[in-house]
Amino acid sequence: MGNKSDFPVDIYERGEKIRLIAELPGINEEDIRVYLNKDVLVIFANGKDRNYYKNTTLPRSSEHIIGKLYNSGCLEIILGKKEDNDGLRTISL
């Protein structure tokens, strides 16, 4: 089983929202864990044939999740921006 940290992640910033899209082919939604710490979003995913892991620096700190969707290997997360954030948060899928 291999580890993969170079999976594609796109980040879009618009108004007071940050939108992140990550491609995680072959992963079930229940096998994905997402953590938020200030301006870093961490994605862990354990699949049958491989594990995914990635730290992604956001353009700004974020405090809360506005929306999330996982469909056919594509994870989309929408976050609300915040100027300051001082703690680690877990995002349930």
DSSP file (Angstrom, degrees, kcal/mol; ACC not computed):
  #  RESIDUE AA STRUCTURE BP1 BP2  ACC     N-H-->O    O-->H-N    N-H-->O    O-->H-N    TCO  KAPPA ALPHA  PHI   PSI    X-CA   Y-CA   Z-CA
    1    1 A M              0   0    0      0, 0.0     2,-0.2     0, 0.0    49,-0.2   0.000 360.0 360.0 360.0 128.7    0.0    0.0    0.0
    2    2 A G  E     -a   50   0A   0     47,-1.2    49,-2.9     2,-0.0     2,-0.4  -0.648 360.0-129.7-103.3 157.5    1.5    3.3   -1.0
    3    3 A N  E     -a   51   0A   0     -2,-0.2     2,-0.4    47,-0.2    49,-0.2  -0.846  21.1-166.0-101.7 141.4    1.2    6.8    0.4
    4    4 A K  E     +a   52   0A   0     47,-2.6    49,-1.8    -2,-0.4     3,-0.1  -0.981  23.0 160.2-132.7 121.7    0.4    9.6   -2.0
    5    5 A S        +     0   0    0     -2,-0.4    50,-0.1    47,-0.2    -1,-0.1   0.361  65.8  75.1-117.6   2.0    0.8   13.3   -1.1
    6    6 A D        +     0   0    0     48,-0.1    -1,-0.1     2,-0.0     3,-0.1   0.064  60.3 136.7-105.0  26.1    0.8   14.8   -4.6
    7    7 A F        -     0   0    0     46,-0.2     2,-0.1    -3,-0.1    17,-0.1  -0.429  65.5 -90.8 -70.6 149.2   -2.9   14.5   -5.3
    8    8 A P        +     0   0    0      0, 0.0    15,-2.0     0, 0.0     2,-0.4  -0.355  45.5 178.0 -67.0 134.7   -4.4   17.6   -7.0
    9    9 A V  E     -E   22   0B   0     13,-0.2     2,-0.4    -2,-0.1    13,-0.2  -0.984   8.0-165.9-135.6 124.6   -5.9   20.3   -4.8
   10   10 A D  E     -E   21   0B   0     11,-2.9    11,-2.7    -2,-0.4     2,-0.4  -0.910   3.7-161.8-110.4 138.9   -7.3   23.5   -6.2
   11   11 A I  E     -E   20   0B   0     -2,-0.4     2,-0.4     9,-0.2     9,-0.2  -0.981   6.3-174.7-124.3 130.6   -8.1   26.5   -4.0
   12   12 A Y  E     -E   19   0B   0      7,-3.1     7,-3.4    -2,-0.4     2,-0.5  -0.980   7.2-160.3-124.3 135.6  -10.4   29.4   -4.9
   13   13 A E  E     +E   18   0B   0     -2,-0.4     2,-0.4     5,-0.2     5,-0.2  -0.968  18.5 162.4-118.7 126.4  -11.0   32.5   -2.9
   14   14 A R  E >   -E   17   0B   0      3,-2.4     3,-2.1    -2,-0.5     2,-0.1  -0.947  60.1 -46.3-146.4 122.1  -14.0   34.6   -3.4
   15   15 A G  T 3  S-     0   0    0     -2,-0.4     0, 0.0     1,-0.3     0, 0.0  -0.368 122.8 -18.6  58.1-125.8  -15.4   37.2   -1.0
   16   16 A E  T 3  S+     0   0    0     -2,-0.1    65,-2.4    -3,-0.1     2,-0.3   0.113 122.2  86.8 -98.6  20.0  -15.5   35.8    2.5
   17   17 A K  E <   -EF  14  80B   0     -3,-2.1    -3,-2.4    63,-0.2     2,-0.4  -0.914  56.0-157.9-125.0 148.7  -15.3   32.1    1.3
   18   18 A I  E     -EF  13  79B   0     61,-2.6    61,-3.2    -2,-0.3     2,-0.5  -0.994  13.2-161.6-119.8 128.4  -12.5   29.7    0.5
   19   19 A R  E     -EF  12  78B   0     -7,-3.4    -7,-3.1    -2,-0.4     2,-0.4  -0.950   6.4-171.8-114.7 127.0  -13.3   26.8   -1.8
   20   20 A L  E     -EF  11  77B   0     57,-3.0    57,-2.7    -2,-0.5     2,-0.4  -0.967   4.0-171.2-121.1 132.4  -11.0   23.7   -1.9
   21   21 A I  E     -EF  10  76B   0    -11,-2.7   -11,-2.9    -2,-0.4     2,-0.4  -0.990   7.2-179.5-125.1 125.2  -11.4   20.9   -4.4
   22   22 A A  E     -EF   9  75B   0     53,-2.7    53,-3.2    -2,-0.4     2,-0.6  -0.971  22.8-135.6-125.8 139.2   -9.2   17.7   -4.0
   23   23 A E  E     + F   0  74B   0    -15,-2.0    51,-0.2    -2,-0.4    50,-0.1  -0.849  28.5 166.5 -96.8 119.0   -9.2   14.6   -6.1
   24   24 A L    >   -     0   0    0     49,-3.8     3,-1.2    -2,-0.6    49,-0.1  -0.609  17.1-167.2-129.9  70.2   -9.2   11.4   -4.1
   25   25 A P  T 3  S+     0   0    0      0, 0.0     3,-0.1     0, 0.0    48,-0.1  -0.306  70.2  17.4 -64.2 140.4  -10.0    8.5   -6.5
   26   26 A G  T 3  S+     0   0    0      1,-0.3    22,-0.6    21,-0.1     2,-0.4   0.613  95.4 123.4  79.7  13.1  -10.9    5.1   -5.1
   27   27 A I    <   -     0   0    0     -3,-1.2     2,-0.3    20,-0.1    46,-0.3  -0.875  55.9-135.1-110.3 139.3  -11.6    6.5   -1.6
   28   28 A N    >   -     0   0    0     -2,-0.4     3,-2.0    18,-0.3    18,-0.2  -0.680  23.7-120.1 -87.3 146.9  -14.9    6.1    0.3
   29   29 A E  G >  S+     0   0    0     -2,-0.3     3,-1.7     1,-0.3    64,-0.1   0.860 111.9  58.3 -55.2 -40.0  -16.3    9.1    2.1
   30   30 A E  G 3  S+     0   0    0      1,-0.3    -1,-0.3    15,-0.0    63,-0.1   0.614  99.3  61.0 -68.9 -10.2  -16.2    7.5    5.5
   31   31 A D  G <  S+     0   0    0     -3,-2.0    15,-1.9    14,-0.0     2,-0.4   0.296  86.2  94.9 -97.3   8.5  -12.4    7.0    5.1
   32   32 A I  E <   -B   45   0A   0     -3,-1.7     2,-0.4    13,-0.2    61,-0.3  -0.862  49.9-175.0-105.5 133.7  -11.6   10.7    4.7
   33   33 A R  E     -B   44   0A   0     11,-3.1    11,-3.0    -2,-0.4     2,-0.4  -0.993   3.3-169.4-125.1 135.1  -10.5   12.9    7.7
   34   34 A V  E     -BC  43  91A   0     57,-0.9    57,-2.8    -2,-0.4     2,-0.4  -0.990   1.9-172.2-127.6 131.6  -10.1   16.6    7.4
   35   35 A Y  E     -BC  42  90A   0      7,-2.5     7,-3.1    -2,-0.4     2,-0.5  -0.948   7.6-156.3-123.5 144.0   -8.4   18.8   10.0
   36   36 A L  E     +BC  41  89A   0     53,-3.7    53,-3.9    -2,-0.4     2,-0.4  -0.982  14.6 171.8-123.6 125.2   -8.2   22.6   10.1
   37   37 A N  E >   -BC  40  88A   0      3,-2.7     3,-1.8    -2,-0.5     2,-0.5  -0.879  64.5 -65.2-135.2 101.8   -5.6   24.5   12.0
   38   38 A K  T 3  S-     0   0    0     49,-0.8    24,-1.9    -2,-0.4    22,-0.1  -0.416 121.8  -9.1  57.7-106.8   -5.5   28.3   11.4
   39   39 A D  T 3  S+     0   0    0     -2,-0.5    19,-3.9    22,-0.2     2,-0.5   0.126 119.0  89.2-109.1  21.4   -4.5   28.5    7.7
   40   40 A V  E <   -BD  37  57A   0     -3,-1.8    -3,-2.7    17,-0.2     2,-0.5  -0.977  54.1-164.6-122.6 126.3   -3.6   24.9    7.1
   41   41 A L  E     -BD  36  56A   0     15,-3.0    15,-2.8    -2,-0.5     2,-0.5  -0.939  10.3-159.9-106.8 126.0   -6.1   22.2    6.0
   42   42 A V  E     -BD  35  55A   0     -7,-3.1    -7,-2.5    -2,-0.5     2,-0.5  -0.918   3.1-164.2-111.0 129.9   -4.9   18.6    6.4
   43   43 A I  E     -BD  34  54A   0     11,-2.7    11,-1.9    -2,-0.5     2,-0.4  -0.963   7.8-180.0-117.0 124.9   -6.5   15.8    4.5
   44   44 A F  E     +BD  33  53A   0    -11,-3.0   -11,-3.1    -2,-0.5     2,-0.3  -0.974   5.5 173.5-117.0 135.7   -6.1   12.1    5.4
   45   45 A A  E     -BD  32  52A   0      7,-2.5     7,-3.5    -2,-0.4     2,-0.7  -0.964  16.5-158.6-145.6 128.7   -7.7    9.4    3.4
   46   46 A N  E     + D   0  51A   0    -15,-1.9   -18,-0.3    -2,-0.3     5,-0.2  -0.916  20.7 176.6-110.8 111.2   -7.2    5.6    3.7
   47   47 A G        -     0   0    0      3,-2.5   -20,-0.1    -2,-0.7   -21,-0.1  -0.498  43.5-102.6-105.9 177.5   -8.1    3.6    0.7
   48   48 A K  S    S+     0   0    0    -22,-0.6     3,-0.1     1,-0.2   -21,-0.1   0.902 119.5  21.2 -65.0 -43.0   -7.9    0.0   -0.2
   49   49 A D  S    S+     0   0    0    -23,-0.2   -47,-1.2     1,-0.2     2,-0.3   0.602 130.9  11.6-104.9 -14.6   -4.8    0.3   -2.4
   50   50 A R  E     -a    2   0A   0    -49,-0.2    -3,-2.5   -24,-0.1     2,-0.4  -0.993  59.7-127.5-160.0 161.2   -3.3    3.6   -1.1
   51   51 A N  E     -aD   3  46A   0    -49,-2.9   -47,-2.6    -2,-0.3     2,-0.4  -0.910  20.5-151.2-112.8 142.2   -3.3    6.3    1.6
   52   52 A Y  E     +aD   4  45A   0     -7,-3.5    -7,-2.5    -2,-0.4     2,-0.3  -0.903  18.6 168.5-113.1 143.0   -3.6   10.0    0.9
   53   53 A Y  E     + D   0  44A   0    -49,-1.8     2,-0.3    -2,-0.4    -9,-0.2  -0.964   4.0 161.6-151.4 133.9   -2.1   12.7    3.1
   54   54 A K  E     - D   0  43A   0    -11,-1.9   -11,-2.7    -2,-0.3     2,-0.5  -0.940  27.8-151.9-158.3 135.7   -1.7   16.4    2.4
   55   55 A N  E     - D   0  42A   0     -2,-0.3     2,-0.5   -13,-0.2   -13,-0.2  -0.924  23.6-169.7 -97.9 126.9   -1.2   19.7    4.2
   56   56 A T  E     - D   0  41A   0    -15,-2.8   -15,-3.0    -2,-0.5     2,-0.5  -0.977  15.6-140.2-124.0 122.7   -2.6   22.6    2.2
   57   57 A T  E     - D   0  40A   0     -2,-0.5   -17,-0.2   -17,-0.2   -18,-0.0  -0.684  20.0-143.8 -81.5 126.4   -1.9   26.2    3.2
   58   58 A L        -     0   0    0    -19,-3.9     3,-0.1    -2,-0.5   -19,-0.0  -0.511  20.3-117.9 -85.6 156.6   -5.0   28.3    2.8
   59   59 A P  S    S+     0   0    0      0, 0.0     2,-0.3     0, 0.0    -1,-0.1   0.750  97.8   8.1 -66.3 -21.9   -4.8   31.9    1.5
   60   60 A R  S    S-     0   0    0    -22,-0.1    23,-0.1   -21,-0.1    24,-0.1  -0.972  93.2 -84.1-150.7 160.1   -6.3   33.1    4.9
   61   61 A S        -     0   0    0     21,-0.3    21,-3.1    -2,-0.3     2,-0.3  -0.336  43.8-159.0 -64.1 150.1   -7.2   31.6    8.3
   62   62 A S  E     -G   81   0B   0    -24,-1.9   -24,-0.2    19,-0.3    19,-0.2  -0.975  19.6-174.9-134.5 148.3  -10.6   29.9    8.5
   63   63 A E  E     +     0   0B   0     17,-1.2     2,-0.3    -2,-0.3    18,-0.1   0.723  65.2  21.6-111.6 -32.3  -12.8   29.0   11.4
   64   64 A H  E     -G   80   0B   0     16,-0.7    16,-2.5    25,-0.0     2,-0.5  -0.947  66.7-115.7-144.6 158.4  -15.7   27.1   10.1
   65   65 A I  E     -G   79   0B   0     -2,-0.3    14,-0.3    14,-0.2     3,-0.1  -0.794  19.1-176.6 -94.9 133.2  -17.0   24.9    7.3
   66   66 A I  E     -     0   0B   0     12,-3.4     2,-0.3    -2,-0.5    13,-0.2   0.795  69.0  -8.6 -95.4 -37.6  -19.9   26.3    5.3
   67   67 A G  E     -G   78   0B   0     11,-1.6    11,-3.0     2,-0.0    -1,-0.4  -0.993  55.3-169.8-158.5 157.7  -20.3   23.3    3.0
   68   68 A K  E     +G   77   0B   0     -2,-0.3     2,-0.3     9,-0.2     9,-0.2  -0.991   5.7 176.5-151.9 148.6  -18.8   19.9    2.0
   69   69 A L  E     -G   76   0B   0      7,-2.3     7,-3.2    -2,-0.3     2,-0.4  -0.976  10.0-169.4-154.0 136.4  -19.4   17.4   -0.7
   70   70 A Y  E     +G   75   0B   0     -2,-0.3     2,-0.3     5,-0.2     5,-0.2  -0.977  21.9 156.8-130.5 120.1  -17.8   14.2   -1.8
   71   71 A N  E >   -G   74   0B   0      3,-2.1     3,-1.6    -2,-0.4    -2,-0.0  -0.964  64.3 -18.2-148.2 123.6  -18.8   12.6   -5.1
   72   72 A S  T 3  S-     0   0    0     -2,-0.3     3,-0.1     1,-0.3   -44,-0.1   0.863 128.4 -43.8  50.4  46.9  -17.0   10.2   -7.4
   73   73 A G  T 3  S+     0   0    0    -46,-0.3   -49,-3.8     1,-0.2     2,-0.5   0.526 113.7 114.6  82.9   5.4  -13.5   10.8   -5.9
   74   74 A C  E <   -FG  23  71B   0     -3,-1.6    -3,-2.1   -51,-0.2     2,-0.5  -0.946  46.9-163.4-116.2 118.2  -13.9   14.6   -5.7
   75   75 A L  E     -FG  22  70B   0    -53,-3.2   -53,-2.7    -2,-0.5     2,-0.4  -0.870   7.0-173.6-100.3 126.3  -13.9   16.3   -2.3
   76   76 A E  E     +FG  21  69B   0     -7,-3.2    -7,-2.3    -2,-0.5     2,-0.4  -0.985   3.4 179.8-122.7 128.6  -15.2   19.9   -2.2
   77   77 A I  E     -FG  20  68B   0    -57,-2.7   -57,-3.0    -2,-0.4     2,-0.5  -0.993  11.3-161.2-128.3 132.5  -15.0   22.0    1.0
   78   78 A I  E     -FG  19  67B   0    -11,-3.0   -12,-3.4    -2,-0.4   -11,-1.6  -0.970  15.4-171.2-115.6 124.2  -16.2   25.5    1.4
   79   79 A L  E     -FG  18  65B   0    -61,-3.2   -61,-2.6    -2,-0.5     2,-0.4  -0.843  22.8-125.5-115.3 147.8  -14.8   27.4    4.4
   80   80 A G  E     -FG  17  64B   0    -16,-2.5   -17,-1.2    -2,-0.3   -16,-0.7  -0.790  34.3-122.8 -88.3 134.4  -15.6   30.8    5.9
   81   81 A K  E     - G   0  62B   0    -65,-2.4     2,-0.3    -2,-0.4   -19,-0.3  -0.418  29.6-177.1 -78.0 152.5  -12.6   33.1    6.2
   82   82 A K        -     0   0    0    -21,-3.1   -21,-0.3     1,-0.1     3,-0.1  -0.990  29.8-135.9-146.1 147.1  -11.5   34.6    9.4
   83   83 A E  S    S+     0   0    0     -2,-0.3     2,-0.4     1,-0.2   -22,-0.3   0.931  91.4  21.3 -68.4 -46.7   -8.7   37.0   10.3
   84   84 A D        +     0   0    0    -23,-0.1     2,-0.3   -24,-0.1    -1,-0.2  -0.968  59.4 172.2-129.3 140.9   -7.5   35.1   13.4
   85   85 A N        -     0   0    0     -2,-0.4   -46,-0.1    -3,-0.1   -23,-0.0  -0.959   6.1-177.3-145.8 126.7   -7.9   31.4   14.5
   86   86 A D        +     0   0    0     -2,-0.3     2,-0.3   -48,-0.1    -1,-0.0   0.158  55.7  56.9-114.9  20.6   -6.1   30.0   17.4
   87   87 A G  S    S-     0   0    0    -51,-0.0   -49,-0.8     2,-0.0     2,-0.3  -0.986  75.5-103.2-151.9 162.2   -7.0   26.3   17.5
   88   88 A L  E     -C   37   0A   0     -2,-0.3     2,-0.4   -51,-0.2   -51,-0.3  -0.641  37.5-168.9 -80.4 134.7   -7.2   23.0   15.8
   89   89 A R  E     -C   36   0A   0    -53,-3.9   -53,-3.7    -2,-0.3     2,-0.4  -0.967  14.2-142.1-126.9 144.0  -10.6   22.0   14.4
   90   90 A T  E     -C   35   0A   0     -2,-0.4     2,-0.6   -55,-0.2   -55,-0.2  -0.889  12.0-150.6-103.8 135.5  -11.8   18.7   13.1
   91   91 A I  E     -C   34   0A   0    -57,-2.8   -57,-0.9    -2,-0.4     2,-0.3  -0.929  10.3-147.0-109.1 116.8  -14.2   18.7   10.1
   92   92 A S              0   0    0     -2,-0.6   -59,-0.1     1,-0.1   -57,-0.0  -0.627 360.0 360.0 -82.7 138.6  -16.6   15.8   10.0
   93   93 A L              0   0    0    -61,-0.3    -1,-0.1    -2,-0.3   -23,-0.1   0.418 360.0 360.0 -96.8 360.0  -17.6   14.5    6.5
